[in-house]
């Protein structure tokens, strides 16, 4: 039987094969480096296709259909100007990273995966 979208996503996250997608530190969010994901997972040179698409918008649509919501990573800002500017540079590099959360998609609770249903 073919795997459903959340199962494919879980296998990708647990695999060492992909550098463009990973669990957040808490294990409660999926982190996706958008540009790298487009090349590594969706690109034209990819031998084995994980998803039946070449477009990041289609993957994001699937995330939304399965109840994932986009969340923002929190950055605490420093008061000093040099530190603030360094943090701004890091945050802009970080903007390529998308974070998605679903209460039934949690690394510490794999048995909840069955509750990830398509809307």
C-alpha positions in Angstrom: 0.0 0.0 0.0 1.3 3.5 -0.8 2.0 5.7 2.2 -0.2 8.7 2.9 1.3 12.2 3.0 1.9 12.3 6.8 3.6 8.9 6.7 5.9 10.0 3.8 6.7 13.2 5.8 7.5 11.2 8.9 9.8 8.8 7.0 11.7 11.8 5.5 12.1 13.4 8.9 13.5 10.2 10.4 15.8 9.5 7.5 19.4 10.8 7.2 18.9 11.1 3.5 17.4 14.6 3.5 19.1 17.8 4.6 16.3 20.1 3.6 13.7 18.9 6.2 14.1 18.1 9.9 12.3 18.1 13.3 12.5 21.3 15.3 14.4 21.1 18.6 11.2 20.3 20.5 10.2 17.6 18.0 6.8 19.3 17.7 7.3 21.1 14.4 8.5 20.2 10.9 11.2 22.6 9.6 11.7 22.9 5.9 14.5 24.8 4.2 12.4 25.9 1.2 15.1 26.5 -1.4 17.0 23.3 -0.5 13.8 21.3 -0.4 12.9 22.4 -3.9 16.3 21.2 -5.2 16.8 18.1 -3.1 13.2 16.7 -3.0 11.3 18.3 -5.8 14.1 19.0 -8.4 14.2 17.7 -11.9 17.4 15.7 -11.2 15.8 13.7 -8.4 15.9 10.0 -9.1 13.2 8.8 -6.7 10.2 11.1 -6.2 8.8 11.2 -2.7 5.9 13.4 -3.6 4.1 13.4 -7.0 4.9 17.0 -7.6 7.7 19.4 -8.4 6.2 22.4 -6.7 6.6 23.5 -3.1 3.1 25.1 -3.2 1.6 21.6 -3.7 3.5 20.2 -0.7 2.4 23.2 1.4 -1.2 22.6 0.2 -0.9 19.0 1.5 0.4 20.2 4.8 -2.6 22.5 5.1 -5.0 19.7 4.1 -3.7 17.5 6.8 -4.1 20.1 9.5 -0.6 21.6 9.7 -0.4 25.3 10.5 2.5 27.5 9.7 4.2 28.9 12.8 6.8 31.6 13.3 10.1 30.9 15.0 10.6 33.3 17.9 13.7 35.5 17.9 14.5 37.5 21.0 16.2 40.7 20.0 19.3 42.2 21.8 19.4 45.8 22.9 22.9 46.6 21.5 23.1 47.6 17.9 25.9 45.3 16.7 24.2 42.3 18.3 20.8 43.4 16.9 22.3 43.7 13.3 23.9 40.2 13.6 20.6 38.7 14.8 18.8 40.4 11.9 21.2 38.8 9.4 20.7 35.4 11.0 16.9 36.0 11.0 16.9 36.8 7.3 18.8 33.7 6.5 16.3 31.9 8.7 13.4 33.2 6.7 14.0 30.5 4.1 13.0 28.0 6.8 9.3 27.2 7.1 7.9 25.7 10.3 4.7 23.7 10.4 2.9 22.3 13.4 0.2 19.7 13.8 -0.8 18.5 17.4 -1.0 14.9 16.0 2.5 15.0 14.4 5.0 14.8 17.2 8.4 13.0 17.2 7.9 11.9 20.9 4.5 10.4 20.1 4.6 8.4 16.9 1.3 6.7 17.7 -0.5 10.0 17.1 0.4 9.8 13.4 -2.7 7.8 12.7 -4.8 10.8 13.8 -3.4 13.0 11.0 -6.3 12.8 8.7 -7.0 14.7 5.5 -9.7 17.4 5.9 
